[in-house]
Each structure stands twice: as structure tokens, then as C-alpha cells.
């Protein structure tokens, strides 16, 4: 089943609409082609009919060659026409597909505009709900709230369809498998500019692609709905380092002077022997501390 928002977007682009109209017309031309025997089959049929008649009546047509040649020519014309109409359909279908592929960035832009208009139009209905997000609550409130609930329900359904159009367009960009994987894994980055701000009940609706009244009302009033420019935009958004809206922290640096090295400790029992040729007797400059007791004190 085609998506109405995609159909509308592509139809609004003249070069796409023209290419698709040519493709539809080519399909109709092929449908009207009746076909028939090819050249060899038509010639052989005339020859066989002449032989069968001769076996029965003994009469042989003098112009059998002309008859067979005419049948061959007519069959060749049918073969050529068949080749032409099938090739016409193939080429025009390819041109239409190429036109749609080239227009995908334009389509996303049109869907972005359509989304803004849809959300803006739904805002007054969401405000009229006055916090009601269930059918029971709307029935109990009655009046304007009940009508607003119906309007928001319809708008939520339209919004789900529009988001499906965005998803379908993104998945068709680049390699189908890679694009589909990017879109499916980072689905919330397809739907919102700040996925970390999205409540879980809205995120669940976004993953399934079916927005209810409560989740759609949140999108209208508090959300940051997003239509990515392409698949690379989704990947970049998902892998970017999140920046928080906080004042910067100042980490001051301090220069600590390097202290001169202290002389090595020389104990009285560890002095080297004075053998005469050395630097002389080294005087001790440290004393041993009292040894720790070998057994605990109770």
C-alpha cells in the first residue's frame, strides 16, 4: 500500500511526475499490444497449411513463396513491435525510478514542511484537551474536549503515516541493507533531535511507529520532532558527543617548583671503608629509629 504523503510529495515535483506519467503510459501501451506469431512461426504455419491442402486435394498454390514471405514479414513486424513496447516499458520505468531516487532529498524537505504544518494545525486541538489523553477522560469531560480528542486522534494517525513516509525515504537512500540498519538501530535519532529528553512512553510509540493521543500531544507541546537530511545525518546525530547546557568548568593550572634533592641518608653502620684512595671518610647524617616491638602490646 502506497503512502499518501510520499505520493503527494513526489507528485508535487514536476520532473518526477512527468517521468511517472511516461512510465504509466508505456505500461498501457504494452497492455494494448496483442502480439501474435513471430516471423518463423507465421511462415511455417503457411507452409504447413499448403502441404496439408496438397495432401488432401493435390493442389499446390503457385504463390506459396509470396504467401510465406508475407506471413514472415508480418510476423517479423509483430516481433519488432513486441520488442519495442517491452523495451519502452523497461526504460521508462527505470527513468521514473531514477527520478524518484534523485528527488529523495527534496522529498524529505517537503515532508519536513508537511510535518510542521500538521503539528501547528494540531496544537489548538491538543490545547483544547486540557490534559485529557484517554477516551474515557474525553467522554467524561464532554463538549470541546470530546471533539478535540477525536481531532487529535485523527492528527496522531496522520502523523504516524507521515513518519512512516520519512522512514521509508531514509531506508531507500544508499545501500538498502546499511541504510535500513542505521535507521532501525538509531530509530529515536530519526524521530527526535534530542532523544535523551523523550519520555519512555513516547519513545515506545516512536519505535513502533504508531503514535497515540498521549504521545502525540507530548510531541506537539514538548517534543523536538526531527526529519533528518539523510542517513548520514542520522548516524552523525547518534554518534556525536552529547553537549549539556551547563556553564563551562574552569580547571586552573598551577606551577609547582621542583625542590632540590635531599642528600642520601648515611647511617653509622653503613659507612664504606676508608682505603686511602677514596673521597675520605663519609660522616653519617642519619640515625636509626627505635625498632618496632616484635610482639603486640596488650
N, C-alpha and C positions, 0 to 999 in steps of 0.2 A: 504494500500500500504506500503510495507516494505521500510525502509530507507536504501539506498545503503551503507552509511557509517557504519551503525550498522551491516549490512550483512557482509561487508568486515572485520570489527573488530572481530566479532565472528568467522568468517571462518579462521582467522589467528591464532586462539587459538586451538591447536591440540585436547585437551580433549573435547572442545565444538563441534568442527567439527565432531569428531568421534561419540559423543552422538547423534547429529542431524542426521548423516548418518544412524545410527542404527534405529532411530525413523522413518525416511523416508522409510527404507527398511521394517520395521514392518508394516507400513501402506500399502505398496504394497502387502505384503503377505496377509493381511486381505482382500484387494480388490480382490485378485485372488481366495479367498475361495468362493466356490459356495453354500455351505450349502445343505439343503435338509430336509427331515422329520427326526424328532427326534425319539428316541427309541420307546416310547409308540405309537406315531402316525404311525410309519412304521409297527409295529406288528399288530396294529388294522386294518390297511389297508389290510394286507394279510388275516387276519381272515374274514374281511367283504367280500373280493373278493371270498373266499372259500364258504362262506354262500350263497352269491348271485348265484354262479355257481351251488350249490346244489339245490337251489330253482328252477332253470331252468332245469337242466339235471338230477338231482337226484344222481349225482356222488359226492363222498366225498374223497378228497385226503388223502391217508394214512399217508403221511409225513407232514400233516398240522402243527404239532408241530415243526418239524425241520424248515419248511419254516418260521413260525412266529418267532422262535428263531433266525434264521439267519437275518431276517429283523430287529429284535430288536437289535442284535449285531451291524449291520451296522449303524442303527440309533444312537446307543449309541456312536459309533466311530465318527459320524458326530457331535454330541453334544459336545463330548470331544474336537474335533478339533476346533469347534466354540469357546468354552470357552478358549482354548489355544491361538488362534490368537487374540481374543479381549483383553485378559489379556496381551499378548505380546505388543500390541499397547499401552495399558494404561501405562504399566510400562516403556517402552522405551520413551514415550512422557514425562512422569514425570521425567525420568533421564535427558532428554535433557533440560527440563525447569530448573531443579536444577543446571545443569552445566552452563546454561546461568546466573542464579541468582548468582552463586558463582563467575562468571567471570566479574561481573559488574564493580568492581574496576579496573580490568585490562583493560576493555573496555574504561573506562574514560581516563586512561593513554594513550591508543592508539589514542583516539580521540584528546587528547591534542597534541600528536606528529603530528597527521594529520593536526591539525589547524595551528601549527607553520609552517609546510611545505607549506600549502596553502597560508598563509599570506606572507611568504617570496617570494613565486613564484609570487604573485600579486603585490609586491612592485614596480617592474620595470614598470609594466603597469600603475600603479597609477602615478608614476613619469612622465611617457610619456604623461599623460593627461594635465599636466601643469595647473592644477586648473580647467579644464573643468569638469563639473559634470552633464551636461544635454545633451540630444541627439541633440538638436538644436545647442548648442555650439560646439559639436563634429563635426557635419556636416559643420558648418561654418569654423571650424579650418581645417578640412580635413586631408588628409595624415596620419601621425603617430598617431595623436590624435584620429582620427576616428577609426582606428584599435584598439588602446588602450582602447577606450570606450567600444567596443564590448568585448574585453578580460576581462575588469573589470566587465562588466555586467554579463558575464558568471561566473566569480570568486565570485561575490556577491551572485549569485544564489546558487553556491556550498556551500558558507559559511553559507547561511541560512539553507540549508539542513543539514550541519554538526552541527549547533547549535541546530536544531530540534532533532538530534540524542543524543546530550548531555542532552537536556531537557527530552527526553523520558527515558533515562537511569536513571536519577536522580529520576524521578517520580516513577520508579519501585522499588526503594530502600525502605525497611522498610514497614510500613503501607501505603498503596496506598493513602488513603484519607489525612493522615497527610503529607506525602511527597509531594503530589500534591499541598496542601495548602501552604506549605513552599516555594515551587518553584514558584507558581503563585504570592504570595504576595510579595516576595523579588526577583522578576524576574531580576532586574538590578544587583543584587548581584550575580546572576548566570552568567550574561554576562560579568561583568567587575570587576576588582579588586578595582577600585576607582570610584564608581558610581557618587559621587559628582562632578567629573570632566567632566562628559559626557554632551555634549550639548543636548538640548531638542529634536532637530530633530533626533539625533542619538538614544536617549532614546525611542522615539516613535517607531522607526523602530525595536528596540530591543524588545519592548513589544509585537509587532505584529509578530515578528519572520521573517519578510521579509525586508532584507537589500537592499536599493537601492544603486546606484553608489556613491552618496554623502556621505551617512552614512558609507558605506563600506570603502571608501577612507579615511575617518576620522579614522576608526578602524585601518587601515593599517599604517597610518602615525603618529597618535597621541594617539590612544586608548591603553587601558590596558586590552585586551580580556582575559577572565578567564575561566578555566574549573575546577570547584570545585572537591574536592576529594570525597565528598559525601554530603548528605543532611545536616548533622551536620555542615559541613564546611560552607554551605550557611547560616545557622542560626547563627553561630558564627560570620561570617563576617557582617551580618546585624545588630546584636545586640551589637557589640563591640563599645566602645567609640572611636570616631574618634580622631586621634592624628594629630596635624598640624605641618608642617615643619617650626617651628619658634624657636628662641633661648629661653631657659628657663627664666622665670621671677624669680628674687631673691626677696623674701619677708623677709627683715631683722626683727629680733625681738629685742625689747629694754626693759630693765628692769627699771620700774619707781618706785622709792622709795615711800613707804607709809608715808604720812605726819601724824604727831601726831595729835590727835583730839583736836579741839579748845574747850575752855570752853563754857559751855552753857551761853546764854545771859540772864542776870537778870536785869529786869527793876525796877525802883524805886517803881512803884505802885504795883509790883507783889511780893514784899518780903514777906516771910512767917512770921507769928507772932512769937515773941520770948517768949516762955513759960517757959524758965528756964532750962528745961532738954535737950534742943536740942543742936546742934553744935554751937549755938551762932548766933549773928546777921549776916546775909548774906549781904554783901555790893553789891549794884548794880554795874554792869560793862557795861551797855549799856543805851543809851538814845533813846527815840522815835524820829523818823524823823518828819519833818513838814508834817502834813496831806495834802493829795491831795485836791485841791479845789473841792467842791461839785457841782460846775457848771462850764461849759466850759468858757474859757476866750476868748472874742471876740476882 
